[in-house]
Amino acid sequence: MPDESRGLSNLLMIKSHLDSHGIGCAVMKDHIAIGAMRDDHSPGCPCEKITRVTSFREACGAIGCGCDKGR
């Protein structure tokens, strides 16, 4: 059986990092959901996009923070 507490602890560390950047996110069962307003699809008409990540590297890539260098 996988160590679920370790997975949760990793997700909480990722959430804490996203929170420090002011990014809205929530821990879901096995991933983090990041909410962002974007107007990529229709300029002038923003829409909400939910991105799901499972690792620190994915989270940093999703928000473009670059903090994952060297990890």
Secondary structure as UniProt FT lines:
FT   HELIX           4..20
FT   TURN            21..22
FT   STRAND          25..28
FT   TURN            29..30
FT   STRAND          31..38
FT   TURN            43..44
FT   STRAND          47..53
FT   HELIX           56..63
FT   TURN            67..70
//
